[in-house]
């Protein structure tokens, strides 16, 4: 069953690829979606977001008690003997007369204790013998282990600071991914409109070749009638060859641009993408003007969000550094066992017991180490705040420049439309005047060249509006919304 599903998926993928390769017509939104699905940078950003989420969960676990097990084995070469030789301990007897215990020592007939001349001590009459073997223990093989439960009670705010740091790190990862999404969309739009522009220029080049070819036909006919000269025909031939070379270059550029767009979209580079905006209506008329408030722009910009979250993270690092200077309290519980054990004498079997307690650590003097680290984190935070202010000023300038470029593109487009109308009228007048013998071949070729330049400028102006529009959307933080 799984093999059938895999075969079906492969067949569908091959069919989709074949469709793209043959005559797929896709819109700019489709290109964006394909690029967002297939872009490796975005997949890396997704993994970074996942990793940051796991780090946040890991930091939260520090609030909870930790349970650990420690085990060990030791081999000792020697046994442990608490006595170097047999021990002889003096004994005591109860004296009813004095109601006290007295040492059993050797005395003279008059009751005077007898001392040992060599040691100067009393000589006992009775001793308790403790053999050396009784105080010798077999510790050749020692097994030990412990289960420990530790519960932090107060860690100087360091646990909360670490949780805040991981939360802000996750926010940074999300903002970085969103910024990467906008970069991908910008790249797709630039490649898309580049293909559209070259497609329009290819059609323009084909029209120009046909226009010059028609002129050559007319000049050749007039040459046969003796009206035109051989020089006129050669002039037109040169212009026709230039037009064909230009068409070849545009066609090659269009092929490479399609390959670049396919690669950005995650498709095979030989995919034949037919774009929805190719050969359509005036592509500049659908662009809407932009209105914005700079405070909203600051709030939407992902690069500023990264800096803002970095400031929050550095603020938590200050608290982390402060926590190193504060007392720390923790409670613990433990079950320890060993073999051999000495709970009830020396026994060669496992035995153990529970113990509970609390610990407190109070930093007293570290030669300013922690305090200087705290001041260093505060300086870093202040530097990051200044960076945020600097970026906001630069973004304000960036938005103003992008708006100016967009408005300039609109004005350029209107001028290009007017120039194209003039060029078309000029070409029509030149063609009529040439038929009437009032203009030379060079005049017609000049009119045709002016017509080509005017149309090319209009195409460039249309694409410039689109590119300025998408760039302005990016700097405003609205791209992809």
Residue, then its C-alpha position, 0 to 999 in steps of 0.5 A: x500500500x505504501x509503495x502505491x502511495x509513493x508511486x502516486x506521489x512520484x507520478x504527481x510530482x513528475x506530472x507537475x514538473x512536466x506541466x511547468x516545463x511545458x506551458x505552465x502559467x503562474x502568477x507572482x503569488x504562485x512564484x512567491x508561495x513556491x519560493x517560500x516552500x522550497x527556500x533552504x534559508x527559510x527551512x534553516x530559519x524554521x529549524x532555528x525557531x524550533x531550536x529556540x523553542x526547545x531551549x525555552x522549554x529546557x530553561x523552564x525545567x530549572x523551576x522543577x525538582x531534579x532527580x539524579x542517580x549516582x553509582x560507583x564501584x571501587x576495588x581496594x587492594x588492602x583490607x581496613x584494620x582498625x587495630x594494629x594488634x590485639x587490644x587488651x582493655x582494663x576491666x572494672x568491678x563494682x564496689x558495694x562499699x563505695x557504690x562505684x566501679x573500680x579498675x581491677x588492678x594489681x595491689x600490694x597487701x596494703x592496697x597500694x596499686x602496683x605500677x609497671x616499671x617500663x610504662x609507669x602505668x598500673x598493672x590490670x589483673x583482668x583484661x578484655x581482649x579484642x582480637x585484631x581480626x575482629x576489627x579488620x574489615x573486607x573492603x576489597x569490593x565496595x559498591x555505592x549509590x545514591x538517589x538525589x532530589x534537588x529543588x531550587x528555592x531561591x537562586x537570586x532570580x537567575x532561573x527567571x532571567x534564563x527563562x526570559x532570555x530563552x523567550x526573547x531568543x525565540x522571539x529573535x528567531x521568529x523575527x529573523x525568519x520573518x525578515x528572511x521571508x521578506x528577503x525571499x519575496x523581494x528576490x522573487x518579485x525582482x526575478x519575476x518582473x525581470x522576466x516580464x521586462x525581458x519578455x516585453x523587450x523581446x516582443x518589442x525587438x521582434x516588432x522592431x525587426x519586422x519594422x526594419x524588414x518592412x523598410x528594407x522590402x520597400x527600399x529594395x522595391x524602390x531600388x528596382x524602380x530606380x528611386x532609391x540607391x544601393x547605399x540606402x539598401x545597405x544602410x537598412x541592411x546594417x540596421x536590420x542586422x543590428x536589430x536581429x543581434x539585439x533580438x538574440x541578446x534579449x532572447x538569451x537574457x530572457x532564457x537566463x532570467x527564466x532559469x533564475x526565477x525557476x531556481x528561486x522558486x525551487x523548480x528545475x532550471x529548465x522549467x518553462x514558466x509562462x508568467x501571468x503578467x507577460x503580454x498583458x495589459x499595462x502592468x503599472x496601472x494596478x499599483x496603489x499609492x502607499x500611506x504610512x506612519x513611521x511608528x507603525x513602520x518601526x513596529x513592523x520592521x523585523x530588523x528593529x524587532x530583532x534589536x528590540x528583543x536583543x535589548x530585552x535579552x540583555x536586560x535579562x542578562x543584567x538580572x542574571x549577572x545580579x543573581x550571581x551576587x545574591x544568596x542561593x537556597x535549595x532543598x535536597x532529599x537523598x537515599x544512599x546505599x552501599x555494600x558493604x554498609x556500616x549501619x548495623x555494624x559491618x555487613x557485606x550486603x546492601x544497606x542505606x537510608x534517607x536524608x533531607x536537608x537544605x543548602x544556602x550559598x552566600x557570595x562574600x568576596x570575589x574581588x569585584x568579579x560579579x559586580x564588574x560583570x554586571x556593569x559590563x552587561x549594563x554597558x552592552x544594553x546601553x550600546x544596544x539601545x543606541x543602536x536601535x535609535x540609530x537604526x530608526x533614524x536610518x530607516x526613516x531616511x530609507x523610507x523617505x528615499x524609497x518613497x521618493x524613488x517610487x514617486x519618481x518612477x511614476x513621473x518617469x512612467x508618465x513622461x515615457x508614455x508621452x514620449x512614446x506617443x510622440x515617437x509613434x506619431x513621429x514614425x508615422x509621419x516619417x513613413x508617410x514623408x518617405x513615401x512622398x519622397x520628402x525624407x531620406x532612409x536615414x530619417x526613417x531609420x532615425x524615427x524607427x530607432x526613436x520609436x524603439x527607444x521610447x517603447x523600451x523606456x516605457x517598459x523600463x518605467x513600468x518595471x521600475x514602478x513595480x520594483x520600487x513598489x515592492x521595495x517600498x513595501x519591504x522598507x515599510x514592513x508590509x511586504x507579504x501581508 
